[in-house]
Amino acid sequence: MITIKFDQQFQTDFKRISRRIPQIVTELEYVIEAIEEYGHVPESYNPHMLDHPRGIYRDMRNSILPRGKWMCW
């Protein structure tokens, strides 16, 4: 089991996006719980390496959430 710690920027972003798109909160909570329990994002979210990473996105992965939103880790 993995323990995830959220920094202040994530908490601010999460609060902002939850007001704009309330239904995405459930999806994010599901993905976070899956990462904590299994150590990876479920295959249904199509996790993959970024195609042309530059700068801070080097060695990052990407997943697609519903409504065309994506998350990078």
MOZIDA-V728791 format. One record per residue. N is the residue number from 0. SS is DSSP state (alpha for helix, beta for strand, coil for the rest). OMEGA is omega in whole degrees, 0 to 359 (* if undefined). Layout:
N:SS:OMEGA
N:SS:OMEGA
This chain:
0:coil:181
1:coil:174
2:coil:181
3:coil:176
4:coil:181
5:coil:177
6:coil:184
7:alpha:181
8:alpha:177
9:alpha:181
10:alpha:178
11:alpha:180
12:alpha:180
13:alpha:179
14:alpha:180
15:alpha:183
16:alpha:179
17:alpha:175
18:alpha:181
19:alpha:183
20:coil:186
21:coil:183
22:coil:180
23:alpha:179
24:alpha:180
25:alpha:179
26:alpha:180
27:alpha:178
28:alpha:179
29:alpha:180
30:alpha:179
31:alpha:178
32:alpha:179
33:alpha:179
34:alpha:179
35:alpha:185
36:alpha:187
37:alpha:178
38:coil:178
39:coil:178
40:coil:179
41:coil:181
42:alpha:180
43:alpha:179
44:alpha:176
45:coil:178
46:coil:181
47:beta:177
48:beta:176
49:coil:184
50:coil:183
51:coil:183
52:coil:177
53:coil:174
54:alpha:184
55:alpha:182
56:alpha:178
57:coil:181
58:coil:178
59:coil:176
60:beta:185
61:beta:174
62:beta:180
63:beta:175
64:coil:177
65:alpha:179
66:alpha:175
67:alpha:178
68:coil:178
69:beta:176
70:beta:184
71:beta:178
72:coil:*
